[in-house]
Amino acid sequence: MKKAKTTNPELIELVHFLKKQSRESETKIWRDIAEHLSKPRRKRITVNISHLNRYAQKNETVAVPGKVLGAGKINHPITVAAFAFSEKAKQKIKAAKGKCLSFFELAKKNSKGLNVKIIG
């Protein structure tokens, strides 16, 4: 049986970028996120807003190696980096004065990955 590979060019580019960033900055966080994103789609992480609200503190930076969904409420600002966001999730994070980032943006702002929590 042939092993299935991801064909999403955006995802492939992101995984390569994160692995390169990990080697250059000598940090494990980018490699860990790249490994999570390399998994098959059915095994990728999906997180609801309520989960982020529960486990992330005010003004904290959170990385979700998968998709953020809009179920639940958020009542404090957080910065969230994820591979994908639902429209509802983006609206709720921005309404709470938080930020939605891609992994490219997060890695360029914080190359060492300091104070970033992986949730999922």
C-alpha positions as CSV (number, residue, x, y, z in Angstrom):
1,M,0.0,0.0,0.0
2,K,1.3,3.4,-1.0
3,K,1.9,5.9,1.9
4,A,-0.3,9.0,1.6
5,K,1.6,12.3,1.5
6,T,0.2,15.8,2.0
7,T,-0.3,17.6,-1.3
8,N,-1.1,21.0,0.1
9,P,1.8,23.2,-1.1
10,E,1.2,25.8,1.6
11,L,1.5,23.2,4.3
12,I,4.6,21.6,2.8
13,E,6.2,25.1,2.6
14,L,5.3,25.8,6.2
15,V,6.7,22.5,7.5
16,H,10.0,23.2,5.6
17,F,10.2,26.7,6.9
18,L,9.6,25.6,10.5
19,K,12.2,22.9,10.4
20,K,14.7,25.4,8.9
21,Q,13.8,27.9,11.6
22,S,14.4,25.3,14.3
23,R,17.8,24.5,12.9
24,E,18.9,28.1,12.6
25,S,17.6,29.3,16.0
26,E,18.5,26.0,17.7
27,T,15.0,25.7,19.3
28,K,12.8,22.6,19.6
29,I,9.4,24.4,19.5
30,W,9.4,25.0,15.7
31,R,10.4,21.3,15.1
32,D,7.6,20.1,17.4
33,I,5.0,22.2,15.6
34,A,6.3,21.0,12.2
35,E,6.0,17.4,13.3
36,H,2.4,18.0,14.4
37,L,1.6,19.6,11.1
38,S,3.1,16.7,9.2
39,K,0.6,14.2,10.5
40,P,-2.4,13.1,8.4
41,R,-5.4,15.5,8.4
42,R,-7.6,13.3,10.5
43,K,-4.9,13.2,13.3
44,R,-4.3,17.0,13.2
45,I,-5.3,19.1,16.2
46,T,-8.5,21.1,16.3
47,V,-9.1,23.4,19.3
48,N,-12.2,25.4,20.2
49,I,-12.1,29.0,21.6
50,S,-13.4,27.7,24.9
51,H,-10.3,25.5,25.3
52,L,-8.0,28.5,24.6
53,N,-9.9,30.6,27.1
54,R,-9.4,27.9,29.7
55,Y,-5.7,27.1,29.3
56,A,-4.2,30.4,28.1
57,Q,-3.6,33.4,30.4
58,K,-4.2,37.0,29.5
59,N,-1.8,38.4,26.9
60,E,-0.2,35.0,26.4
61,T,1.1,33.7,23.0
62,V,-0.3,30.3,22.0
63,A,0.5,28.1,19.1
64,V,-2.1,25.6,17.7
65,P,-0.6,23.1,15.2
66,G,-3.9,22.7,13.4
67,K,-7.2,24.5,13.2
68,V,-8.9,26.9,15.7
69,L,-12.7,26.5,15.8
70,G,-15.2,29.1,17.1
71,A,-17.1,27.1,19.7
72,G,-17.2,28.8,23.1
73,K,-16.4,32.2,24.4
74,I,-13.1,34.1,25.1
75,N,-13.0,36.9,27.6
76,H,-9.3,38.0,27.6
77,P,-6.9,39.0,24.9
78,I,-4.4,36.4,23.7
79,T,-2.2,36.0,20.6
80,V,-2.9,32.8,18.7
81,A,-0.8,31.3,15.9
82,A,-2.4,28.5,14.0
83,F,-2.3,26.8,10.6
84,A,-6.0,27.6,10.0
85,F,-8.8,29.6,11.7
86,S,-12.6,29.4,11.2
87,E,-14.2,32.7,10.5
88,K,-16.1,32.6,13.8
89,A,-12.9,32.0,15.7
90,K,-11.1,35.0,14.1
91,Q,-14.1,37.2,14.9
92,K,-14.2,36.1,18.6
93,I,-10.4,36.5,19.1
94,K,-10.4,39.9,17.6
95,A,-13.5,40.9,19.6
96,A,-11.6,40.1,22.7
97,K,-8.7,42.3,21.5
98,G,-6.5,39.4,20.7
99,K,-4.4,38.6,17.6
100,C,-4.6,35.9,15.0
101,L,-1.2,35.1,13.4
102,S,0.2,32.6,10.9
103,F,3.2,30.5,11.9
104,F,5.3,32.6,9.4
105,E,4.5,35.8,11.3
106,L,5.1,34.3,14.7
107,A,8.4,32.8,13.8
108,K,9.6,36.1,12.3
109,K,8.5,38.1,15.4
110,N,9.8,35.5,17.9
111,S,12.5,33.4,16.2
112,K,13.6,31.7,19.5
113,G,10.0,30.8,20.3
114,L,10.2,32.3,23.8
115,N,7.1,32.3,25.9
116,V,5.0,30.4,23.3
117,K,2.7,27.7,24.6
118,I,1.7,24.8,22.3
119,I,-2.0,23.9,22.9
120,G,-3.6,20.9,21.5
